[in-house]
Amino acid sequence: MLTARADQRVLGYLGRALSLELSAVQLYSTQARLVASWGLTEAAARLRNESEEELEHANRIIERMLATGVAPSASQLRPVRLARDLSSLLQINQQFESELIELYSSAVNHCARIGDHDHRAFFEGLLEDERFHHQELLSWQVSLQPARTSAR
């Protein structure tokens, strides 16, 4: 039997993070297949890459949970949200990434308050990655705007 060696709120953050990261894998994988069916092969490849990055995050969280002494368990996957065009999908993804950023920011702040520097550094790494993902999605969406405007 594993014995948890961490603050209960930290364990809660880890559990929520695992659920959200696995939800992101499901979201991006589904969207990649959807946009591939639209003939958008480059967009599909980018979304598959996002899915792989989120899976890597989930694996990091699983390793952290095991090292902390708890059995990993994602409590609930979010339903996949779809849209009729790539720009709308990217808006959905930005909202999702914002939720991850909020979770990791809260986890970092909590860990700093209780003096858990190891978990704080762990969550800071994930937070930095998600901020980067969010910025990439924003840049991607902005790059689509001139193409939509010139098509009129």
N, C-alpha and C positions, 0 to 999 in steps of 0.2 A: 504494500500500500504506500502510495506517495503521500508525503506530508508537506503541506503548503508552508513556505517560509517567507511569505510576503504579506504585506498589508492587504486586508480584504478589498479595499477600494482599488488597489493596484491590480489585484486578480480580476476584479470586475472590468477594469479598463482593458485588460488583456483579452478577456472573453468577448467583450463588445468589439474590440479591434479584429479579432479572428472572424467573427460573424460578418463584419463589414468588408473585410478584405476578401473573404470567400464570396460574398455577394458581388463585389467588384469583378472578380474573376468570371462569375456567371454573366454579369451584365456585359462586360467587354467581349467575352466569347460569343455571346448571342448577337451582339451588335455587329461583330466582325462577319458573322455568317449572313446577317441581314444585308449589310452593305455590299458584300460579295455578290449576293443575288441581284443587286441593283447594277452590277458591273463595275463597281468602284473598288478595283483590286488594290490600289495604293492605300486607300482608307481602310480596307479590310486588314491589310498587313499591319498598319499602325495600331488598329484596335486589338489585333492578336498580340502585338508586342505589349500593349498596355495590360492585357490579361496575364501575360507571362510575368510582368513586373509585379502585379498584384499577388499572383501566386507565390512569388518569391517572398513578398511581405508576409503572407500567411505562413509560409514555412519558417520564417524568422520568428514569428509569434509562437508557433508550435514549439520550436526549440527553446524559446524563452520560458514558456509555460512548463515544459518538462524539466528544465534546469531549476525552475522555482519550486518544483515538487507537486504540480497539479497536472491532471490529465486534461489535455486540450478538448474543448467541446464548444463548437459553434452553436449557439442557442437557436438562431433563426436566420435564414437567408431572406434577404429582401426580394420582393417581386421585381422582375425585370421590367423596366419601362422602355418602351420603344417609341419611335416617331416616324413620320413620313419622309423626312429628309435628313441629310447629314448634319446640317446646322442645328436642327432641333435635338438630334442625338447628342451633339456636343454640349448643348445647354444642360441636358439631363446629366451628363457626365461631370460637368463643372459643379452642379449642385451636389452630386454625390461626393466629389473630391472635397468640396467645402465642408461636408459633414465629417469626413475623415480628419480634415485639418482641425475642426472644432474639437473632435474627440481627443486627438493627440495633444492639442494645446492644453486642454483641461487635464489630461494625464500628466503632462510635463509640469504644470503648475502644482498639481497635487503632490507629485513626487518631490518637488522642490520644497514644499511646505513641510513634509514629514522627514526630509533629509535623506531620502532614498536616491542617492546620486546614480547608482547603477541603472535602475529602471528609468530615471529621468533621462539619462543619456540614450537609453534604448528608444524611448518614445521620441526624443528629439531627432534621432536618425530617421524614424518613420515620418515625423512631421516635415522634415526637410524634403524628403522624397515626395510627399503628397503636395507640398507647396510647389515643387518643380512640376509635377504632373498637371496641377491646376493651371499653372502658367503656360505650359505647353498646349493644353486644350484651348485656352483663351487665344493664344497666338494662332493656332490652327483655325479656330472659328473666325478670327479677324481676317486671316488669309482667304477665306471663302467669300467675304463680303464683296470685294471688287468683281469677282467672277459672277456673282448673282446680279450685281448692278449692271454690268456690261451685257448681260444676256437679255435685258429688257428691250 
